[in-house]
Amino acid sequence: MDVQELIKKQITENNVLLYMKGTPQFPQCGFSARVVEAMVQVGVPFAYVNILENPEIRSTLPIIANWPTFPQLWVKGELIGGCDIVMDMVQKGELAPLVKAAAGQPEA
């Protein structure tokens, strides 16, 4: 499987997916850490890919997504955005309903 097929498979198979630097337990950049914190507050499990361990994904995903930076949050196969967009969605109360709906969880 080439790297583009792998990325498409990851995006398709995971309703909530974060491409990030590091892991949720040990983020390797402040932007990734902020998005992980927001996702933890939502309380929905999410998949992640550590792009530092996957240099081919790190170089290919920005081309596929037409988004140059990391982290990248994908929900139901759609790029939501990076740290600034996720933080804006948190402030507006938009992140939790979106992610919970994608995960099949009712809004509390």
N, C-alpha and C positions, 0 to 999 in steps of 0.2 A: 504494500500500500504506500503510495507516495504521500508526501506531507500535506498536500492540498486535500486529498481524500481523507486523511486522518483528521484534519481540522474539521472538515464537513461532517464526518462521522461523530466527532465529539460534540459539535454544536447541535446536531440532530438528536443524539441519544440522551442529552442532558438538558432538562427543562430550565435549570438555573446553573450557569457555568461561568466561572471567573478565571480568566487568564491573568496571572499575576506573577510578580517577582517574589519568590519564596513560597511558603505554605501558610495556610490560615493560622497554624500554631506558631510560625516563625516567619512573618513577612520580612522581605529584604529591602523594602523601600517604604517611605512614609505614605505614599499614595495608595499602595496596596494595603497597608495597615489600616488606613481610614476606611477603605471599601469593605474590608473584612469586618471591621468593627460595626459598620452599618448593617452588614448582612447578619451578623450575630445578633444584633438588636432586633432584627426582623424575626429571627427565631426559626428560619426555614433552612433545612439542610441544603447545601449546594456543592456541586462538583467544582474542582479547580484543576488548573494545569500550571505547574511551576515552569515558566518560560526560561528561567535560568538553567534548568536541567534539560531544556529542549530548544537548542539554538536554531534548529530548522523551523520550528513553530514560531519562535521569536522573530525570525526574519520574514516568514511567509504570511503570517496572520495579518500584519498591517496592510499588505497588498490586497488580500481577500476582503478584509473589513473596510478598507479605505479609511482607516483610523490609525494614525501613526504611533500612538503611545500606549503604554500599559499602566495600570490594569485595564482590562476590557471586561465588562459585564454583559453576558448574553442571556436573554430570557426567551424561551420558546423559539429558538433559532434566530432571534433578532438582536442585533447589537443595540444595547441600551446606551452605552458610552463608558467614559472613564470616570476618574475620581470626581472631577468638578460636577459632572452631570448627575452622578449618583448622590453626591452631597446636596445638590439642589433639589433632587427628588425627595430626599429625606426631609429637608426643611418644608417642602410643600405637602408632605404626607402622601406622596405618590409611590414611593418605593415598596412599602409593605404590602399594599393591596395588589400591586403588580406581581410581586414575587410569590405571595401567598396563593394567588389565583393560578399561577404557573405550576406551583407545587401541589395544587388540588386541595389547599387548606382553606377553610372558611375564614372570613374576616372576623376577628374577635371583637 
